[in-house]
Amino acid sequence: MRILFLCVANSARSQMAEGLARAILPAEVEVASAGSEPGSLNPLAVDALSEVGLDISGHRSKPLAEVSPETADLIVTLCAEEVCPFVPGPVKRLHWPIADPSAADDIAAFRATRDQIKGRIEVLAKLLDLPEGPQGTEFHASIRVRDLAASTRFYGWLLNTWPKEWTHRYATYLRPDLGLNFVLVVADGKDLHHDTLYHLGMALRDKAAVIEAYHRAVAFGAHVEKPPRTTWKGTPLHELWLTDPDGTLIEVYARLTDAELATMPADQAPEYLVPGTEPTE
C-alpha cells in the first residue's frame, strides 16, 4: 500500500505525518509527502519529532510531481485554512483539517500538531488490515435515562415514531428502515446487566451467521465474553457475547425460526453451538 500526505508547503504538517507514519505503520506500507507550493522544512517540525525519538532532519519539501501521486492508494490532506492540493482519479481520500503550526512559530504549537497527527495515524494503523466483520441486519443500543416520559417524547420526535412498546422501566423504538432497535432504560438504581438489558447489539440473519461471527471474532482477536449458544429464557435467541476494548458488552444475535422454537427443551437449558466452548464444571 502507498500513502501520500499532502498540504500546501510540505514544511510542517505533512512532513510530521510522513515521519510519524513511517514509525507507526507496518514496514510494508510506503509513505511519502508533498506540497502544492513546496517551501522548506520547518526546523520546529524537526524538533517536535525529535522529542519523541524520530529524526526527519533529512526530509525536504517536495512538489507533487516528484512523488507520483497517481500511484497512491490513499491520499491524506492536512490543510485547514488553505486550499488543499487535489489529485484527480479514483483514489481513496481522507481529509484531516489541522491548523498550520507555522503561523504560531512556537514549539508548543508544533507539539500539539504532532500529537493530533500521531493519534490519527494510530487509528489509521488499526484500520489498514481490517478483516470483514459480521453482516448485521439490525443494530441495537440502549441508554439509561432519568425521566422516561420526557426522554420517550424526545426520542419519539428524533426518530419520528412512537415506541413499539413501553413499560414503567423502558421504551423500545424500532426503525426497520435504519436497521435500528433503540431502548431507553430507567436509571433507577436497580441492577442492570447483560442478561437483562444490554448496551449494544447486532442482529444477524440466522444461527449459522452467529457461529460464523464467533469464528471471525476469534480470528480477529476480539474478546469473547460468552461463546455462541441458543438461549430460551426471556427472548429465545442464538447469541454470542463480545466485549469491546473498553469492556462494553455487545450481543451478536439471531432470532429463532418457528421450527427452532419448536425444539425448546423442557428444562430450557442453553445449547452451545460450537463444540468445545461449553463451560467446564
N, C-alpha and C positions, 0 to 999 in steps of 0.2 A: 504494500500500500504506500502511496505517496501523498504527503500532506504539505500544503503550501499555506504559510501565514503571510497575510498582506496588510499593509497600511500605506500611508502616503509617502513618508520619508524613509521608511525602513531604518529608523535610527534608534528606536526605543522599544515600543510595544511588540512589534513583530520580531525584533531581534531577541528580546527576552523570551518570547513564545518559542522561537526556534531552539534556543538553548535549553529551556525547561523541557520541551517536548523530547529532545534527544536524550535527556536524562530519565524521563518518566515513561515514555512509550517503549514498546518492545523494540529490540535492536533491528528487527527486520523491517520496521516502518521507516521509510525515507522521509526526511523532514528538510524543508527549505523555507526561506522567507525572502520577500522582495517588496519594493515600493513603486508606486506610480510616478513619484517625483523623488527619487532617492537622494538623500543628503549624506550625512556621515554618522557613524556610530557614536551615540552619546556616551561619554565616559561614566555618567551616573548609572546608566543601564549596566555597564560592565561592573561597577562597584556593587550594585544591588544583587547581582547574581553571584558575585564573588563571596558575598556574605553567607550564601547558602552552599558554598563549595563548588560553584560552576564557573568555568572560565570561558567567556565569549570575547576575550580581547582580540582574538584573531579574526572575528567576524568583520565584514564590511557591508555597507549598504549596496544593494543591487537593483537594477531595473527589472521589470517583469520579463522582458525578452530573454534575460540571462538564465532564468530558472525554468523555462519551457512550461508555462502554466497550463498549456493544453494537455499535458500528460498527467496532471494531478488527478487523484481520486477524490480528494477532499480539499476545498479551499475555505480557509477561515479568515474573515476580515475583522479587523480590530479597531476601526475608526469610530469615533463618537461625534465630534463636531464637524469633521471634514467629509468630503465626498470620497467614498471608498473606491479603490480600484475595482474594475469589473472585468471578468474574463468570460467571454461568451462560450456557450457549449453546454452539453448535458452533464454537468459535474455536480456532485453533492456539495452543498454550501452551508456554512454556519456563519452567523454574524455575532460577534462579541463586542458590543459598543462600550469600549473602555476609554476613559478620558486620557488624553496625552499628558504624561507626567512632565514632558519637556517644558511645558508652559510654566510650571512651578519652579523649575530649576532647583529642586531640593531633594535630597536623598530620601526623605520621608515619603514624598510622592512616588518615587520610583519603587520603594519597598511595598507600598500599598498596591501599586500596579502589578508588581511581581507576584504578590500573594494572590491577587484576583485571578491572574492568568494561570498560576500554578493550580489553584483549586479547580478551574475549568478543565485544565488538561488532565488532572487526576480523574475527573468524571469521564472525559473522553477515553482515557485508557481502559476504563472498565466496560466501555461500550463497543470497542473495536471488534472484539471476537464474540459478540453476544449471540448465543445459540438460540434456536427457535424455541419459543415457550408454548404453553398450552393455548389452544384455540377456544377462548371463552365465548359463551353466548349471553352472559349476563354478569354484571359486576354489582356486588353488594357492599354497602358501607353502613355503619351505624354510629351515631354520635349521642352523647349524653346532653340533656337539656334541663334547665332549671324549671321552666314553665312550659309544660307540654301543650297547653291550649294555645299560648301565644306563638310557640315555635311551629305548631301544626298549621296555624294560619299563615305564618311567614313562608314556610316551605311549600304550602299549598299554592301560594302565589308564585313563588320562584319556579316551581316545577309545573305550574299551570294545570294542576289536577288535585282533586280530593285524594286523601289517602285511601288505599284499598280497604283498610280496616284499622281500628284503633281500640285500645282499652284505656284503663286509667294509668297504665305504665308505659305504653309505647304506641307509636303510629307508624304504619308501613305504607310507603309510596312505591308504586310500580310505574315505570315508563318503558314499555317494551321497545318503543322506537329508539330509545337511548341505551337499551340493554341495562337499565338501572333498577336496582332494588335497594331502596334507601329507608332506613329505620331511625326514628327518634326514640330515645330511651330516657326515661325519667332518672335524673341524678338524685335519687332519694336516700342515698347512703346504704342501700341494700347491696349485697354482693352480686356482682355480675361477672361472669366468666365465659370461657369459650364453649362450655356445654349448655349455656342458656342463650345468650345473645353474643354474637361475635362482632369484631370491629370491621374486618374486611372479608370479602368472599368472592369467588368467581365460579359461575356455573359452567359446566361442560355438557357435552351432548349426551353421554351415556357412561356406563360403568367402565367400558374399555378405555375411554378417554381419561378417566380418573386414574386408572392403572398406568396408562402411558405417561400421564403427568408426573406420577411418582418416579418413574424411571428417568424422566427428563430432569426432575428436581435433584435426584441423586447425582446424575452426570454433571449437572450444573454446579453442585456443591451447596445447594440450599439446605437449611436445617429442617429436617422432618420432625415435627412435633409428635404426630401420630401417623402411622402408615395407613394406606388405603384400606377401608373396611366398609361394610354395609351396616348401618345402624337403623334400628326400628323404633326406638323410643323417641317421643317428640315427633319431629318431621322425619319420616323414613328417607334416608339418603345413602348414596355411595359417597364417601367423603375422605379427604386427605387433608391433614392439618400441617401447615408450614409456619415458620416464623421468619420475618424479615430481619435484616442485620440489627435493628433496634429492638427486637423482641415482640413486634406487633404480630398478632395471630392472624393467619389467613386460612379460610376454609375453602378448599377446592372441592366442588361437589357436583353430583348429578342426581336428579330426581329419579325415583324408581318408576318403571313402567307398571302397568296393571298386572302383567304376568309376573313380574318380580315381586310385587306386593303380595301376590297370592302364595308365595313361598315362605312367608314370615314364620319363623319357628315359634313354638308355643312359649318358650322362655324369653323370646326376643333378645337372645344373646347376639352380640355383634359377630359378623363374619369377616375375617381378614382376607383380603383379596390377593395378596402376594405371599406365596409360601415362604416361611422363614421369618416373617415380620410379626408373628404373634407374640404377645408379651409372655415372658417366662415367669414361672412361679418362684 
